Amino acid sequence: MNTYAIDLSLKPTTFDLWHVCLAGTVALLSLILIVLLLSVVISRIRCKKKSTIQQTAPTPEPVVKIVEKIVEVEKLVHAPAPEPVVLKEATPDAALQLLGLLQKEARFIDFIKEDIAAFSDADIGVAARVVHEGCNKAINEHFTLAAVRNEQEGSKITLPQGFDAAAVRLTGNIVGAAPFTGTLVHKGWQVTGIRLPKLTAGHNAAIVAPAEVEL
């Protein structure tokens, strides 16, 4: 019987295909192991960064927001209310007194209450002249009038920004904001003085024209 002895201390002297495959397998496994180790290290670094960002991020302060809302509500509550518009009640005595003066000087109420359909234009013209003269007399005697604008009617004028809208009325195509340039159609009138007679305590101003009885 033959006996074979294997000397493990011997080193291979040849490098065949089997050794090449074995060396390639070892290299591939080493590369895979290195890639896995790198992926684990990178994932741990990313997890640490996320936890650090979450810890350093400022937390919301709901208490401060609630306090701000309460302050805003208090400001709204304590805000001064807009002043109410006060409407002046016009006393009828002055209007009734003027109507009585026009009736006295120009028979104004008689003229406008008369049915003029049955009269000719010539008759109406004569009556209108009488009413015109009497009204002019009453107005000039008890009022002082002045023009709102001193320019000639038909001339071009420019209204600056902030003009008195109660003294000047715009008509036509109104576009944009002041200044406005247009034609003065009517100069307007304003009362600068009033000289109405004083009424006695027992005078009834509602009687603008007393009834007349001839005896």
C-alpha positions in Angstrom: 0.0 0.0 0.0 1.4 3.3 -1.1 1.3 6.3 1.3 1.1 9.9 0.1 2.4 12.7 2.2 1.4 16.4 1.6 3.7 19.1 2.6 1.6 22.1 3.5 4.7 24.4 3.7 5.2 24.2 0.0 4.3 27.3 -2.1 2.7 27.0 -5.5 5.1 27.6 -8.3 2.5 27.8 -11.0 -0.4 30.3 -11.5 -3.2 28.5 -13.4 -6.8 29.4 -14.3 -8.1 28.1 -11.0 -5.9 30.5 -9.1 -7.0 33.4 -11.3 -10.7 32.7 -10.5 -10.1 32.4 -6.9 -8.2 35.7 -6.7 -10.9 37.5 -8.7 -13.6 36.1 -6.4 -11.7 37.4 -3.4 -11.2 40.8 -4.9 -14.9 41.1 -5.9 -16.0 40.1 -2.4 -13.6 42.7 -0.9 -15.0 45.4 -3.1 -18.6 44.5 -2.2 -17.7 44.6 1.5 -16.1 48.0 1.1 -19.2 49.4 -0.7 -21.5 48.1 2.1 -19.3 49.6 4.8 -19.3 53.0 3.0 -23.1 53.0 2.6 -23.6 52.2 6.3 -21.2 55.1 7.3 -22.9 57.6 4.9 -26.4 56.6 6.2 -25.3 57.1 9.8 -23.8 60.5 8.9 -27.0 61.6 7.3 -29.1 60.5 10.2 -26.9 62.5 12.6 -27.3 65.6 10.4 -31.1 65.3 10.3 -31.3 64.9 14.1 -29.0 67.9 14.6 -31.1 70.1 12.3 -34.3 69.1 14.0 -32.8 69.9 17.4 -31.5 73.3 16.3 -34.7 74.3 14.5 -36.7 76.9 16.5 -39.9 75.7 18.0 -43.1 77.7 17.4 -44.2 79.9 20.1 -48.0 79.7 20.2 -48.2 81.8 23.4 -46.6 84.8 21.6 -49.1 84.5 18.7 -52.0 84.3 21.1 -50.7 87.4 22.8 -50.4 89.3 19.5 -53.9 88.4 18.6 -55.2 89.6 21.9 -53.3 92.9 21.4 -54.9 93.3 17.9 -58.3 92.6 19.3 -57.7 95.2 22.1 -56.6 97.8 19.4 -59.8 97.1 17.5 -61.9 97.5 20.6 -60.2 100.7 21.7 -60.1 102.2 18.2 -62.0 105.5 18.1 -65.3 105.2 16.4 -65.9 107.5 13.4 -67.8 110.6 14.3 -71.4 110.5 13.2 -72.5 112.8 10.4 -74.5 115.6 12.0 -77.3 116.8 9.7 -78.4 120.4 10.4 -82.1 120.7 10.5 -83.2 123.7 8.5 -85.7 126.0 10.2 -88.7 126.7 8.0 -89.2 130.3 9.2 -86.6 131.8 6.9 -87.8 129.9 3.8 -91.4 130.9 4.6 -90.3 134.5 5.1 -88.6 134.6 1.7 -91.6 133.0 0.0 -93.8 135.7 1.6 -91.4 138.5 0.3 -91.6 137.1 -3.2 -95.3 137.0 -3.0 -95.5 140.5 -1.7 -93.2 142.1 -4.3 -93.9 139.9 -7.4 -97.1 138.0 -6.8 -94.8 134.9 -7.3 -97.2 132.3 -5.8 -100.2 133.7 -7.8 -98.1 133.4 -11.0 -96.9 129.8 -10.6 -100.3 128.6 -9.4 -102.2 130.2 -12.3 -103.3 127.9 -15.1 -101.6 129.7 -18.1 -102.8 127.2 -20.7 -105.7 129.6 -21.6 -103.5 132.6 -22.0 -101.5 133.7 -25.1 -97.8 134.0 -25.2 -98.0 137.8 -25.2 -100.2 137.8 -22.1 -97.8 135.4 -20.3 -94.8 137.5 -21.4 -96.4 140.7 -19.8 -97.1 138.8 -16.6 -93.6 137.3 -16.5 -92.1 140.8 -16.8 -94.0 141.9 -13.8 -93.0 138.8 -11.8 -89.4 139.3 -12.9 -89.2 142.9 -11.7 -90.8 142.1 -8.4 -88.5 139.1 -7.7 -85.5 141.1 -8.7 -86.5 143.8 -6.2 -87.0 141.3 -3.4 -83.8 139.5 -3.9 -81.6 142.6 -4.2 -83.2 144.2 -1.2 -82.7 141.3 1.2 -79.7 139.4 -0.3 -76.2 140.1 -1.5 -75.2 137.8 -4.4 -71.8 137.2 -5.9 -70.5 134.9 -8.6 -68.7 131.7 -7.6 -66.2 132.0 -10.5 -65.0 135.4 -11.8 -64.0 134.1 -15.3 -66.1 134.8 -18.3 -68.6 132.1 -19.2 -67.3 130.0 -22.2 -63.6 130.4 -21.2 -61.3 127.6 -20.3 -60.4 127.1 -16.7 -58.4 124.6 -14.7 -59.5 123.1 -11.4 -56.6 122.1 -9.2 -56.5 119.1 -6.9 -58.6 119.6 -3.8 -61.0 122.1 -5.4 -64.3 122.7 -3.6 -66.8 120.2 -5.1 -69.7 122.0 -3.4 -68.8 125.2 -5.3 -68.0 123.7 -8.7 -70.1 120.9 -10.3 -68.4 118.8 -13.0 -70.4 117.7 -16.0 -69.6 115.9 -19.2 -66.9 113.1 -19.5 -65.3 112.9 -16.1 -62.2 110.7 -16.2 -59.3 110.4 -13.8 -58.4 112.8 -11.0 -57.8 116.5 -10.7 -56.5 118.8 -12.1 -59.4 119.1 -14.6 -59.5 121.5 -17.5 -62.8 122.5 -19.0 -65.2 125.2 -20.2 -67.0 127.4 -17.7 -70.7 126.9 -18.7 -72.2 128.8 -15.7 -70.3 131.1 -13.3 -72.6 130.1 -10.3 -74.0 132.2 -7.5 -73.3 132.4 -3.8 -75.0 134.5 -1.1 -72.6 136.7 0.7 -75.1 138.7 2.8 -78.7 138.2 4.2 -80.9 141.0 5.4 -84.2 139.4 6.3 -86.5 141.4 8.5 -86.9 140.2 12.1 -90.2 138.5 13.0 -92.2 139.3 16.1 -92.8 136.6 18.7 -96.5 136.0 17.6 -95.9 136.2 13.9 -97.1 133.2 11.9 -94.5 132.7 9.1 -96.6 130.0 7.5 -99.1 132.7 6.3 -97.0 133.8 3.3 -100.0 135.8 1.8 -103.0 136.6 3.9 -106.5 136.5 2.4 -107.9 139.9 1.3 -111.4 141.0 2.1 -112.8 144.2 0.7 -115.4 146.0 2.7 
